[in-house]
Amino acid sequence: MTKLFKFVAIAEGISYLVLFFNMLVVKRMDMELYKMLLFPIGMAHGLLFVSYVALAFIIWKSQKWTIKEFIIVQLASFLPFGTFYIEKKYLKNA
């Protein structure tokens, strides 16, 4: 289950960055392309975000995280590059 969480953490981080790229770069270049990509990118990111949060709850006890560590893992999903940090610091031995 930890390997799945590690994969989802990386995928969620990438989807977050792709969503930002679409919002900040593609929107300025081609509005039609932006509109066409917004739903699939947003849906993928939303599913990965929910999966990240749910899997963090599931593996919380098996990883022996303290409450503070668990909150850090959850809050990292709101920050760009946050899930990459979590993957390196808390999931390095998965």
C-alpha positions in Angstrom: 0.0 0.0 0.0 2.9 2.3 0.7 4.2 1.9 -2.9 0.8 2.9 -4.2 0.8 6.0 -2.0 4.3 6.9 -3.2 3.1 6.6 -6.8 0.0 8.6 -6.1 2.0 11.3 -4.3 4.3 11.7 -7.3 1.4 11.6 -9.8 -0.6 14.2 -7.7 2.4 16.5 -7.7 2.9 16.3 -11.4 -0.9 16.8 -12.1 -0.8 19.9 -9.8 2.1 21.4 -11.8 0.4 20.5 -15.2 -2.8 22.2 -13.9 -0.8 25.3 -13.0 1.0 25.2 -16.4 -2.3 25.1 -18.2 -3.7 27.9 -16.1 -0.7 30.2 -16.3 0.9 29.5 -19.7 -1.5 27.8 -22.1 -4.3 30.2 -21.2 -2.2 33.1 -22.4 -1.2 31.4 -25.6 -4.4 29.7 -26.8 -7.7 30.1 -25.0 -9.4 27.3 -27.0 -6.6 24.8 -26.0 -6.9 26.0 -22.4 -10.6 25.3 -22.3 -10.2 21.9 -24.0 -7.5 20.8 -21.5 -9.0 22.2 -18.4 -11.6 19.5 -17.6 -9.4 16.4 -18.2 -6.5 17.9 -16.3 -8.7 19.1 -13.5 -10.5 15.8 -13.2 -7.3 13.8 -13.2 -5.8 16.1 -10.5 -9.0 16.0 -8.4 -9.0 12.2 -8.5 -5.3 12.0 -7.6 -5.8 14.5 -4.8 -8.7 12.6 -3.2 -6.7 9.4 -3.6 -3.6 11.0 -1.9 -5.7 12.1 1.1 -7.5 8.8 1.4 -4.3 6.7 1.1 -2.6 8.9 3.7 -5.4 8.1 6.1 -5.1 4.4 5.3 -1.3 4.1 5.7 -1.0 6.5 8.7 -0.7 3.8 11.3 1.5 1.4 9.3 4.0 4.2 8.7 3.9 5.1 12.5 3.5 8.8 11.8 2.8 11.1 14.7 -0.1 13.5 14.5 2.3 16.3 13.5 3.8 14.2 10.7 0.3 13.2 9.5 -0.8 16.8 9.3 2.4 17.7 7.4 1.7 14.9 4.9 -1.9 16.2 4.5 -0.9 19.9 4.2 1.7 19.1 1.6 -1.0 18.2 -0.9 -1.9 21.9 -1.0 1.5 23.1 -2.0 3.3 22.9 -5.3 6.1 20.4 -5.0 4.8 19.4 -1.5 4.1 15.8 -2.4 7.6 15.5 -3.8 8.9 16.5 -0.5 6.7 14.0 1.3 7.8 11.3 -1.1 11.5 11.9 -0.4 11.3 12.5 3.4 8.5 10.2 4.6 8.4 7.5 2.0 12.0 7.0 1.2 12.1 3.3 2.4 8.9 2.3 0.6 
